[in-house]
Amino acid sequence: MNVENIGKSYDAIVIGAGVAGMYQLHKLRSLGMSVRVIESASGVGGTWYWNRYPGARFDSQAEIYQYWFSKELYESWQPSERFPAQPESERWLNHVADKLDLHQDIEFNTRVDSAHWQEADGTWAIRTDKGDQLEARYLIACTGMLSAPLEDVFKGQSTFQGQICHTSRWPKEGVDLKRKRVAVIGTGATGIQATQSIAPEVENLKVFVRTPQYTIPMRNPKYTEEDWKHWSKNFTYLKDKVLNTFAGFDYDFDGRSWHTDTPEQREQTLEKLYNDGSLALWLSSYPEMFTDAEVSEEISQFVRVKMRERLNNDPDLCNLLIPTSYGFGTRRVPLDTGYLETFLRPNVEAVNCRETPIESIVPEGVLMQDGTVHEVDIIVLATGFDAGSGALTRIDIRGKEGRSLKEEWSNEIRTAMGLQVHGYPNLFTTGAPLAPSAALCNMTTCLQQQVGWITDIIQYAEAEDKTVIEPTKECQDEWVRHHDEVTNQTLLPLVDSWYMGTNVPGKPRRLLSYCGGVNNYNQHCVELARNNYPGFVFA
Ligand code: NA7
């Protein structure tokens, strides 16, 4: 415990020093506020600090996975390729932190355990695992959409004789995989990246597949100085563009309709976007993919044919690795680099845990329900996250009259636009449920937009000499109603995945990310600000 941190008071405390938390610190400091960031890691970066597993990289292009508040900052970092890997992303965020001189205001290696609203003086009382007791008027949880790992998934994990590691807790010193027998459990975007990256290194790799994914080959050219000059010249265009598209990317649905295009035009469009090697096929081809089951099936079929070719039409592999039970794009679409071809290697085996589920982990490896034991030296848990709500419910957050966010959200997850929760004054959130987020939004776009809005409403309150901000119940109810209405017009809620919270036993079912479009969401936020925040009470 740092004795200086007993009873210390700030204007604002920010939880997390990832993409959002770093920017939030910068913005609030620019208002002249005293701000402390509490970060459990030993460095900045958030997602790009924690996810050190082999092959981790983002799949928004580097030219748009950016901060937009400074052209000079944009120009000062030269990405090496279109989709840089984790080490480069972590270096980039450290570069940003250095440029903005952020480190001095961040408390590293410290986790917020609890945050209690103190009605009497309108402040948050915050306690950390170091014993710090801090106070702040505003509490801004930049805790990440995908930061609460599902690490304790199987019975018997602690009995395993080898090394077991969740992808987002990959040791900094790395894991020696050479000539090892390795199990990867999970084939989401993470399991896919890990599988394709470690296969050439290990003696034997068993990939445990429960639900297969539609996956698209990533096109990842190197970026030269010339390329970056080109993107830098387009800085203003890109900055404006990303806030005005459906998913916060520079590409968008452009008015094309499946129903008016001819079959040849459809084929041409799908081929072109597939070959772009990005998420463009998903987020800029035909919007009917999300709403019309027949269109969804036709586009899914297009992708299945590609996947079959990549698997050399091997019937067993095709049966196990090509999805048929849900439509393309109703779960997060991963980009891959030779993932499917990995299964053609002699040292790689796909284990069907859809037909025969995993029973437990035993000292020798993975025990299946039919009694088979897969003996391995290392188990990689690519089992995902308690998305959206998990990072917040793992903190004891108490609002008015001692109400508990964890308890409330165990019944139903409700927020006002993912930015505030009724009953929790002066608590703001980014990357939280019911705002556009992960994959249905390029994260840097939506996080900056949310941080910007939060900063503006705080600035507005300060200018009005108000110190407490809270959405009304009606405001929140209306947002939840709208969110559900938009969701229910799509095929998304019909499919199980972390998008719907179904990957966490007992989690209430609701689409976590807002799917009404980043452009529309931003417009709504802009209008609220323009009209002095109707639905928000200032006291
Ligand atoms: P995901 O997408 O939630 O994937 C987790 C994977 O782990 C998925 O294939 C799961 O199968 C599998 N899983 C989880 N529990 C089990 C059990 N008990 N048995 C077998 N398989 C299991 O997490 P990721 O980390 O890949 O990606 C999360 C996001 O991070 C990603 O979408 C990007 O936006 C970045 P299931 O699908 O449940 O059958």
Boltz pocket constraint, residues with backbone or C-beta under 6 A from the ligand:
constraints:
  - pocket:
      binder: B
      contacts: [[A, 146], [A, 153], [A, 185], [A, 186], [A, 187], [A, 188], [A, 189], [A, 190], [A, 191], [A, 208], [A, 209], [A, 210], [A, 211], [A, 332], [A, 353], [A, 358], [A, 382], [A, 383], [A, 384], [A, 385], [A, 438], [A, 439], [A, 496], [A, 498], [A, 503]]
      max_distance: 6.0
